[in-house]
Amino acid sequence: MRLNRWLAECGLCSRREADELIRSGEVNVNGEPCTDLSRRIDPASDTVSHRGKELERIGKKTYLMLNKPRGYVVTHSDELNRETIYSLLPENAANLRYAGRLDKNSEGLLLLTNDGELINGLTHPKRKVEKVYRVDINRQLSKKELEELRRGVQIEGGITRSAGVYVKSGSGQGQTLKLVITEGRKRQIRQMVEAVGAKVLRLKRLQFGTLMLKDLPVGRWRYLSAAELRALKSLTENPKQ
Protein backbone atom coordinates (compact mmCIF):
# COMPACT_ATOMS: atom_id res chain seq x y z
CA MET A 1 0.00 0.00 0.00
CA ARG A 2 1.25 3.49 -0.85
CA LEU A 3 2.28 5.47 2.22
CA ASN A 4 0.07 8.45 1.39
CA ARG A 5 -2.97 6.16 1.16
CA TRP A 6 -2.16 4.68 4.56
CA LEU A 7 -1.94 8.15 6.13
CA ALA A 8 -5.36 9.02 4.67
CA GLU A 9 -6.90 5.76 5.92
CA CYS A 10 -5.64 6.60 9.40
CA GLY A 11 -7.69 9.81 9.23
CA LEU A 12 -4.63 12.04 9.49
CA CYS A 13 -5.24 13.93 6.27
CA SER A 14 -6.11 13.57 2.59
CA ARG A 15 -3.69 11.86 0.18
CA ARG A 16 -2.69 15.24 -1.26
CA GLU A 17 -1.94 16.59 2.20
CA ALA A 18 -0.13 13.34 3.04
CA ASP A 19 2.32 13.98 0.22
CA GLU A 20 3.20 17.32 1.81
CA LEU A 21 3.75 15.68 5.21
CA ILE A 22 6.01 13.08 3.63
CA ARG A 23 8.03 15.72 1.76
CA SER A 24 8.48 17.69 4.98
CA GLY A 25 9.99 14.68 6.77
CA GLU A 26 7.27 14.55 9.45
CA VAL A 27 6.45 10.89 8.74
CA ASN A 28 8.54 8.01 10.03
CA VAL A 29 8.44 4.43 8.77
CA ASN A 30 9.87 1.86 11.17
CA GLY A 31 11.52 4.64 13.16
CA GLU A 32 13.21 6.32 10.19
CA PRO A 33 12.13 9.54 8.45
CA CYS A 34 10.62 8.89 5.03
CA THR A 35 10.50 11.52 2.27
CA ASP A 36 9.92 9.11 -0.62
CA LEU A 37 6.48 9.78 -2.13
CA SER A 38 6.52 6.40 -3.87
CA ARG A 39 7.18 4.46 -0.65
CA ARG A 40 4.98 1.42 -0.16
CA ILE A 41 4.35 -0.19 3.21
CA ASP A 42 2.87 -3.38 4.61
CA PRO A 43 0.35 -2.35 7.33
CA ALA A 44 0.75 -5.78 8.94
CA SER A 45 4.49 -5.45 9.54
CA ASP A 46 5.53 -1.79 9.14
CA THR A 47 5.13 0.89 11.80
CA VAL A 48 4.20 4.39 10.67
CA SER A 49 4.24 7.44 12.93
CA HIS A 50 3.63 11.18 12.59
CA ARG A 51 5.47 13.51 14.96
CA GLY A 52 6.19 10.57 17.23
CA LYS A 53 2.63 9.25 17.36
CA GLU A 54 2.07 5.78 15.92
CA LEU A 55 -0.81 5.69 13.47
CA GLU A 56 -3.55 3.10 13.14
CA ARG A 57 -6.13 2.60 10.42
CA ILE A 58 -9.59 3.85 11.30
CA GLY A 59 -12.03 0.99 11.50
CA LYS A 60 -15.14 3.03 10.76
CA LYS A 61 -15.61 6.42 9.16
CA THR A 62 -17.71 8.88 11.11
CA TYR A 63 -19.64 11.89 9.82
CA LEU A 64 -21.44 14.37 12.05
CA MET A 65 -22.58 17.97 12.09
CA LEU A 66 -22.50 20.43 14.98
CA ASN A 67 -24.42 23.64 15.48
CA LYS A 68 -21.46 25.60 16.86
CA PRO A 69 -22.29 28.27 19.46
CA ARG A 70 -20.49 31.58 19.62
CA GLY A 71 -17.58 31.66 22.06
CA TYR A 72 -16.14 28.25 21.17
CA VAL A 73 -12.89 27.85 19.23
CA VAL A 74 -12.51 25.29 16.47
CA THR A 75 -9.43 23.43 17.66
CA HIS A 76 -8.54 20.40 19.76
CA SER A 77 -6.74 22.41 22.43
CA ASP A 78 -6.32 26.11 23.09
CA GLU A 79 -3.32 27.81 24.70
CA LEU A 80 -5.66 30.38 26.29
CA ASN A 81 -7.83 27.66 27.84
CA ARG A 82 -10.90 28.78 25.90
CA GLU A 83 -13.77 26.35 25.36
CA THR A 84 -13.30 24.23 22.24
CA ILE A 85 -15.94 22.57 20.09
CA TYR A 86 -14.68 19.14 21.15
CA SER A 87 -16.10 19.69 24.63
CA LEU A 88 -19.53 19.59 22.97
CA LEU A 89 -18.90 16.33 21.10
CA PRO A 90 -18.90 12.67 22.18
CA GLU A 91 -15.63 11.19 23.41
CA ASN A 92 -15.16 9.13 20.25
CA ALA A 93 -15.16 12.35 18.17
CA ALA A 94 -11.74 13.44 19.45
CA ASN A 95 -10.04 12.28 16.24
CA LEU A 96 -12.47 14.00 13.88
CA ARG A 97 -11.34 16.86 11.65
CA TYR A 98 -13.49 19.80 10.61
CA ALA A 99 -14.28 20.93 7.09
CA GLY A 100 -14.12 24.70 7.00
CA ARG A 101 -13.25 26.48 10.22
CA LEU A 102 -15.56 28.95 11.97
CA ASP A 103 -13.92 31.62 14.11
CA LYS A 104 -14.65 32.03 17.82
CA ASN A 105 -17.42 34.59 17.35
CA SER A 106 -19.11 32.79 14.47
CA GLU A 107 -21.74 30.10 14.82
CA GLY A 108 -23.67 27.52 12.86
CA LEU A 109 -23.04 24.43 10.80
CA LEU A 110 -19.74 22.62 11.22
CA LEU A 111 -19.06 19.30 9.49
CA LEU A 112 -16.67 16.90 11.25
CA THR A 113 -15.34 13.58 9.99
CA ASN A 114 -12.33 11.27 9.91
CA ASP A 115 -12.74 10.94 6.13
CA GLY A 116 -9.81 13.01 4.90
CA GLU A 117 -10.67 12.46 1.24
CA LEU A 118 -14.14 13.93 1.71
CA ILE A 119 -12.78 16.99 3.54
CA ASN A 120 -10.25 17.58 0.79
CA GLY A 121 -12.90 17.20 -1.89
CA LEU A 122 -15.31 19.62 -0.25
CA THR A 123 -12.74 22.30 0.61
CA HIS A 124 -10.53 22.21 -2.50
CA PRO A 125 -10.91 25.52 -4.40
CA LYS A 126 -11.58 23.81 -7.75
CA ARG A 127 -14.76 22.22 -6.40
CA LYS A 128 -16.41 25.59 -5.73
CA VAL A 129 -18.65 24.11 -3.04
CA GLU A 130 -21.16 26.71 -1.86
CA LYS A 131 -21.39 27.88 1.75
CA VAL A 132 -24.44 29.87 2.86
CA TYR A 133 -24.36 32.39 5.74
CA ARG A 134 -26.77 34.70 7.54
CA VAL A 135 -24.92 37.92 8.31
CA ASP A 136 -26.15 40.73 10.54
CA ILE A 137 -24.25 43.97 9.94
CA ASN A 138 -24.20 47.36 11.65
CA ARG A 139 -25.77 49.47 8.88
CA GLN A 140 -27.64 49.26 5.62
CA LEU A 141 -25.54 48.92 2.49
CA SER A 142 -26.20 50.93 -0.64
CA LYS A 143 -27.00 49.27 -3.98
CA LYS A 144 -23.46 50.12 -5.09
CA GLU A 145 -21.91 48.46 -2.02
CA LEU A 146 -24.07 45.35 -2.45
CA GLU A 147 -22.99 45.11 -6.07
CA GLU A 148 -19.34 45.44 -5.04
CA LEU A 149 -19.76 42.45 -2.73
CA ARG A 150 -21.40 40.47 -5.54
CA ARG A 151 -18.63 41.23 -8.04
CA GLY A 152 -15.73 40.73 -5.64
CA VAL A 153 -13.79 42.90 -3.20
CA GLN A 154 -10.17 43.14 -2.19
CA ILE A 155 -9.33 41.22 0.98
CA GLU A 156 -6.25 39.48 2.30
CA GLY A 157 -5.07 37.10 -0.42
CA GLY A 158 -6.68 38.93 -3.33
CA ILE A 159 -10.07 39.79 -4.80
CA THR A 160 -12.91 37.49 -3.79
CA ARG A 161 -14.87 35.42 -6.28
CA SER A 162 -18.33 36.56 -7.29
CA ALA A 163 -20.79 35.90 -4.48
CA GLY A 164 -24.52 35.70 -3.92
CA VAL A 165 -25.61 38.66 -1.78
CA TYR A 166 -29.28 39.00 -0.81
CA VAL A 167 -30.92 41.52 1.52
CA LYS A 168 -33.21 39.67 3.95
CA SER A 169 -34.24 42.55 6.20
CA GLY A 170 -33.08 45.96 7.37
CA SER A 171 -33.71 48.93 9.61
CA GLY A 172 -31.97 52.11 10.62
CA GLN A 173 -29.91 50.10 13.07
CA GLY A 174 -28.57 47.53 10.62
CA GLN A 175 -29.22 44.95 7.95
CA THR A 176 -29.43 41.18 7.59
CA LEU A 177 -27.86 39.59 4.52
CA LYS A 178 -27.72 36.13 3.06
CA LEU A 179 -24.27 35.49 1.57
CA VAL A 180 -23.35 32.56 -0.66
CA ILE A 181 -19.64 32.04 -1.33
CA THR A 182 -17.55 29.30 -2.95
CA GLU A 183 -14.30 30.07 -1.14
CA GLY A 184 -13.14 29.51 2.41
CA ARG A 185 -10.46 32.04 3.27
CA LYS A 186 -9.72 33.03 6.84
CA ARG A 187 -12.34 35.48 8.16
CA GLN A 188 -13.56 35.91 4.59
CA ILE A 189 -17.11 37.09 5.28
CA ARG A 190 -15.94 39.55 7.92
CA GLN A 191 -13.24 40.91 5.61
CA MET A 192 -15.71 41.27 2.73
CA VAL A 193 -18.11 43.31 4.84
CA GLU A 194 -15.27 45.43 6.21
CA ALA A 195 -14.09 46.07 2.63
CA VAL A 196 -17.28 48.06 1.96
CA GLY A 197 -17.02 49.98 5.23
CA ALA A 198 -19.40 48.02 7.44
CA LYS A 199 -19.00 45.61 10.35
CA VAL A 200 -20.35 42.12 11.06
CA LEU A 201 -22.40 41.90 14.25
CA ARG A 202 -23.41 38.25 13.95
CA LEU A 203 -22.38 35.51 11.54
CA LYS A 204 -24.02 32.11 11.20
CA ARG A 205 -23.34 29.36 8.64
CA LEU A 206 -26.61 27.80 7.52
CA GLN A 207 -25.44 25.44 4.80
CA PHE A 208 -22.28 23.69 3.58
CA GLY A 209 -22.73 22.25 0.10
CA THR A 210 -25.90 20.17 0.23
CA LEU A 211 -25.80 19.87 4.04
CA MET A 212 -28.25 22.18 5.85
CA LEU A 213 -28.36 23.17 9.52
CA LYS A 214 -32.16 23.37 9.68
CA ASP A 215 -33.51 23.00 13.24
CA LEU A 216 -30.50 21.43 14.99
CA PRO A 217 -30.34 23.22 18.39
CA VAL A 218 -27.36 25.40 19.26
CA GLY A 219 -24.57 23.38 20.87
CA ARG A 220 -26.03 20.05 19.73
CA TRP A 221 -24.68 17.54 17.22
CA ARG A 222 -26.01 14.62 15.21
CA TYR A 223 -24.73 12.01 12.76
CA LEU A 224 -25.35 12.55 9.06
CA SER A 225 -27.97 10.43 7.36
CA ALA A 226 -27.03 8.13 4.48
CA ALA A 227 -28.82 10.45 2.05
CA GLU A 228 -26.94 13.52 3.34
CA LEU A 229 -23.63 11.70 2.98
CA ARG A 230 -24.37 10.56 -0.58
CA ALA A 231 -25.29 14.12 -1.55
CA LEU A 232 -22.07 15.52 -0.09
CA LYS A 233 -19.91 12.91 -1.80
CA SER A 234 -21.57 13.67 -5.13
CA LEU A 235 -20.16 17.23 -4.89
CA THR A 236 -16.61 15.87 -4.96
CA GLU A 237 -17.00 13.69 -8.04
CA ASN A 238 -16.94 16.23 -10.85
CA PRO A 239 -15.23 19.58 -10.26
CA LYS A 240 -16.98 22.65 -11.59
CA GLN A 241 -15.23 24.52 -14.35
Phi, psi and omega in degrees: 000137177296143183299320182295326177293321179297316179300320179294320181289343175275356178082010183288320186187182174278170179297321179298316178292328178298322178300321179294320179296320180295314179301324184283351180081016182277351184252130176250141173241119182055040175085358182242138178301140180234122177242011181272111183293340181267004184299134176248146180230163173250106183304337182282337185234339182265146177252127181241134179224155177232118182052042175086353181260123180290137184259147177228145178295139178283128181287324184219135178276140185238140180224122177216162176236145181237140169267092186293128174279160171293150177096352180254140179264147182266083179197162180286321180216152185231130183293342179263007179060033174280158178295136177250161181298335184289343175287347179264351188255162178294159184303324183284004178264005184298333182265006182280144176255158183256148178254101181086102183288148168245136182286173188304321184267004176261162183220175174111205191291128175226122178267130179232139181198163171258015177267091183297326180295321179293316179301314180298318180296322183282332186257352180293133184306326184291341181283333178054045179288130184282140171239135184246133183230147166260126187232118173265127181238169192274357177200169178277137178269148176283166177302322180296317180293321177297319180292326176299316178298320181294319183284325184129136180234160181279120173227182178301126181097357177119182182287138181286156173292163175302145186226156172273125181230118185230132178277121180264322178195167180192158177208183178296338183271346182168195185206147176247126181244154166251121180245135178237116181235159179242017176242179179209047181284160182299127179053036188298311182299315180298318180293322179298314180295319179295331181294338177254017172084020178240182183222139178282129176262325181208139184223124182225127176275125183258336186206142175230108186061234179271353184274125183244142182292317181052233188257023177295124183297154178299132179084358181257160179226163173204158176284151176286147174282164179299321180293319178298319181293317178299318181295319178296315181296330180294334180290339183265359187279316183231107181296142176288150179265000000 
